[in-house]
Amino acid sequence: MKIQNAIILAAGRGIRMMPLSRDIPKPMIKINGQSLIERGIVNINKKIKNVYITVGYKSSKLSAHVINKGANAIFNTEGKGNSWWIYKTLLAKINEPVLVLTCDNLFKLDYNFIVKEYERLKNPPCLIFPVSPVKNCNGDFIFSKKDKILSFSRKKESDFYASGIQVINPYEINNITSFSNSFNEVWKQLIKKNKLYLSKIYPGQWYAIDSLQNLKDVKKNKKLKNYFFKK
């Protein structure tokens, strides 16, 4: 099996990054001379043919940037939720796995691990890849049983975070869920149908740039910065 399509969600306003994100969208913030979204595109392009980007806040500036960095297509989702594209774009007809990432979660793409886990779990409609909780990084704690996700929580703690890495089949999700603007609502529908799956823990380091403090922490930590970003 091959994954031929990936999408990076980059439409958010980046409120927690103000005032830095007042002039440029959060995905264009640079570390080691490389923007967050550029890093994501480069990460994916090594293994996956088609890279799509959702844009919203300062969409014209971000669109020009990502096309220049190698994105194949852009979906303007301004005023829409983070799952709108699953139902309302041409990707809704794709009956194969699509890798879904967010621009602000940092990790190295382990393509072989992702494919093997997706195959091991028999090509589910939605597979979420967990990571161990990281100090100073907020996330959704996952509760599961036998490779199936039961619930998420921001308050009650567990051993796993949702990493922002997913593999979904848009065509299947359209067939078994009702339209939703929010991934949280999509996940709830899939949980009710016992169709939301959890992989083994994702290998390698993971970090989230969710606030100005997270950005400062990465920039100060030479080892972490050089692990995720080219020099």
C-alpha positions as CSV (number, residue, x, y, z in Angstrom):
1,M,0.0,0.0,0.0
2,K,1.1,3.6,-0.7
3,I,-0.2,6.9,0.6
4,Q,-0.3,9.3,-2.3
5,N,-2.1,12.2,-0.7
6,A,-1.4,14.4,2.4
7,I,-3.0,17.5,3.7
8,I,-1.6,20.1,6.2
9,L,-4.2,22.0,8.2
10,A,-2.9,25.6,8.3
11,A,-6.0,27.8,8.3
12,G,-6.0,28.9,12.0
13,R,-5.6,32.4,13.2
14,G,-2.9,31.6,15.7
15,I,-4.3,33.7,18.6
16,R,-1.8,32.3,21.1
17,M,1.0,33.5,18.9
18,M,0.0,37.2,19.0
19,P,1.4,39.7,18.4
20,L,3.8,37.7,16.2
21,S,1.0,36.4,14.1
22,R,-0.6,39.8,13.6
23,D,1.6,40.4,10.5
24,I,2.1,36.9,9.2
25,P,0.1,33.7,9.6
26,K,1.4,31.3,12.2
27,P,2.5,28.7,9.6
28,M,5.0,31.2,8.2
29,I,6.8,31.7,11.5
30,K,10.4,30.7,11.0
31,I,12.8,28.6,13.0
32,N,16.4,28.1,11.8
33,G,15.4,30.0,8.6
34,Q,12.6,27.6,7.8
35,S,8.9,28.3,8.2
36,L,6.7,25.8,10.0
37,I,4.7,25.1,6.9
38,E,7.7,24.7,4.7
39,R,9.1,22.2,7.1
40,G,5.9,20.2,6.9
41,I,5.9,20.3,3.0
42,V,9.5,19.2,2.8
43,N,8.8,16.4,5.4
44,I,6.0,15.0,3.3
45,N,7.4,15.5,-0.2
46,K,10.1,12.9,0.5
47,K,7.5,10.1,0.4
48,I,4.1,11.4,-0.7
49,K,3.2,12.6,-4.2
50,N,0.4,15.2,-3.5
51,V,0.5,17.8,-0.8
52,Y,-2.6,19.9,-0.1
53,I,-2.8,22.9,2.3
54,T,-5.9,24.5,4.0
55,V,-5.6,28.2,4.4
56,G,-7.7,30.8,6.1
57,Y,-6.2,33.7,8.0
58,K,-4.1,35.9,5.7
59,S,-4.8,33.3,3.0
60,S,-3.3,35.2,0.0
61,K,0.1,35.6,1.8
62,L,0.1,32.0,3.0
63,S,-1.1,30.6,-0.4
64,A,1.8,32.3,-2.2
65,H,4.2,31.0,0.3
66,V,3.1,27.3,0.2
67,I,2.9,27.2,-3.6
68,N,6.4,28.5,-3.8
69,K,7.5,25.8,-1.3
70,G,6.0,22.9,-3.3
71,A,2.3,22.5,-2.3
72,N,0.2,20.9,-5.1
73,A,-3.2,22.6,-4.2
74,I,-4.8,24.9,-1.7
75,F,-8.2,24.8,-0.1
76,N,-9.4,28.2,1.3
77,T,-11.4,27.2,4.4
78,E,-11.7,30.7,5.9
79,G,-14.7,30.8,8.2
80,K,-15.0,27.0,8.1
81,G,-14.0,24.3,10.6
82,N,-11.0,22.1,10.5
83,S,-12.9,19.1,9.0
84,W,-15.0,21.0,6.5
85,W,-12.7,19.9,3.6
86,I,-13.4,16.2,4.2
87,Y,-17.0,16.8,3.0
88,K,-16.9,19.8,0.8
89,T,-13.9,19.5,-1.5
90,L,-12.8,17.1,-4.2
91,L,-11.0,15.1,-1.6
92,A,-14.4,13.8,-0.4
93,K,-14.3,11.4,-3.4
94,I,-10.9,9.9,-2.5
95,N,-11.4,6.3,-1.5
96,E,-7.8,5.7,-0.2
97,P,-5.7,6.8,2.7
98,V,-4.9,10.5,3.2
99,L,-2.3,11.6,5.7
100,V,-3.6,14.5,7.8
101,L,-1.1,16.8,9.7
102,T,-1.2,20.2,11.4
103,C,1.4,22.8,10.6
104,D,2.3,23.4,14.3
105,N,3.1,19.8,15.4
106,L,6.7,18.9,15.0
107,F,8.0,15.4,14.3
108,K,10.0,13.5,11.7
109,L,7.8,11.7,9.2
110,D,8.2,7.9,9.7
111,Y,6.3,6.9,6.6
112,N,7.0,3.1,7.0
113,F,5.6,3.1,10.5
114,I,2.5,5.0,9.4
115,V,1.8,2.6,6.5
116,K,2.5,-0.5,8.6
117,E,0.1,0.6,11.3
118,Y,-2.6,1.4,8.9
119,E,-2.3,-2.0,7.3
120,R,-2.1,-3.8,10.6
121,L,-5.4,-2.2,11.6
122,K,-6.9,-3.2,8.3
123,N,-7.3,0.2,6.7
124,P,-9.7,1.9,9.1
125,P,-11.7,5.1,8.1
126,C,-9.7,7.1,10.7
127,L,-6.5,6.2,12.5
128,I,-4.9,8.5,15.0
129,F,-1.3,8.3,16.0
130,P,-0.5,9.0,19.7
131,V,2.6,10.4,21.4
132,S,3.7,10.5,25.0
133,P,2.7,13.7,26.8
134,V,5.4,16.4,26.6
135,K,6.2,19.0,29.3
136,N,4.7,22.4,28.5
137,C,2.8,21.1,25.5
138,N,-0.9,21.0,25.7
139,G,-2.9,18.2,24.0
140,D,-5.9,16.0,24.0
141,F,-5.4,13.0,26.2
142,I,-6.6,9.7,24.6
143,F,-8.5,6.9,26.3
144,S,-8.7,3.6,24.4
145,K,-9.2,-0.1,24.5
146,K,-7.8,-2.7,22.1
147,D,-6.8,-0.3,19.3
148,K,-10.1,1.6,19.5
149,I,-10.5,5.1,20.9
150,L,-13.2,5.6,23.5
151,S,-12.8,9.3,24.4
152,F,-10.6,12.4,24.6
153,S,-10.0,14.8,27.5
154,R,-8.1,18.1,28.1
155,K,-8.5,17.7,31.9
156,K,-8.3,14.0,32.7
157,E,-4.8,12.6,32.1
158,S,-3.8,9.4,30.3
159,D,-0.5,8.0,28.9
160,F,-1.2,9.4,25.4
161,Y,-1.7,12.6,23.5
162,A,-3.3,13.0,20.1
163,S,-0.3,14.0,18.1
164,G,-2.1,15.8,15.2
165,I,-1.1,12.9,12.9
166,Q,-4.0,11.0,11.3
167,V,-4.7,8.8,8.3
168,I,-8.2,9.0,7.1
169,N,-10.2,7.7,4.2
170,P,-12.5,10.7,3.2
171,Y,-14.8,8.6,1.0
172,E,-15.5,6.2,3.9
173,I,-15.9,9.0,6.4
174,N,-18.5,10.6,4.2
175,N,-20.4,7.3,4.0
176,I,-20.5,6.6,7.8
177,T,-20.8,10.1,9.3
178,S,-22.9,13.3,8.8
179,F,-21.3,16.5,7.8
180,S,-19.3,18.2,10.6
181,N,-17.1,21.3,10.7
182,S,-15.1,20.0,13.6
183,F,-12.7,17.0,13.8
184,N,-13.9,16.6,17.4
185,E,-17.4,16.0,16.2
186,V,-16.2,13.7,13.4
187,W,-14.3,11.7,16.0
188,K,-17.4,11.5,18.3
189,Q,-19.4,10.1,15.4
190,L,-16.7,7.5,14.7
191,I,-16.4,6.5,18.4
192,K,-20.2,5.8,18.5
193,K,-19.7,3.5,15.5
194,N,-16.6,1.9,17.0
195,K,-14.6,3.1,14.0
196,L,-12.0,5.4,15.5
197,Y,-8.7,3.6,15.7
198,L,-5.4,4.2,17.6
199,S,-2.0,3.2,16.4
200,K,1.0,2.1,18.5
201,I,2.8,5.1,19.9
202,Y,4.5,7.2,17.3
203,P,8.3,6.8,17.3
204,G,10.8,9.7,17.7
205,Q,10.5,13.1,19.3
206,W,7.3,15.2,19.1
207,Y,6.7,18.9,20.0
208,A,3.9,21.4,19.5
209,I,4.2,25.1,18.7
210,D,1.0,26.2,20.3
211,S,2.1,29.4,22.0
212,L,4.9,32.0,22.1
213,Q,6.4,30.2,25.0
214,N,6.6,26.9,23.0
215,L,8.3,28.9,20.2
216,K,10.8,30.4,22.6
217,D,11.5,27.0,24.1
218,V,12.3,25.4,20.7
219,K,14.5,28.3,19.7
220,K,16.5,28.2,23.0
221,N,16.9,24.4,22.9
222,K,19.6,23.8,20.3
223,K,19.2,20.0,20.3
224,L,15.5,20.2,19.8
225,K,15.8,23.0,17.2
226,N,18.3,21.1,15.1
227,Y,16.4,17.8,15.4
228,F,13.3,19.3,13.8
229,F,14.7,22.1,11.5
230,K,17.4,22.3,9.0
231,K,20.4,24.5,9.9
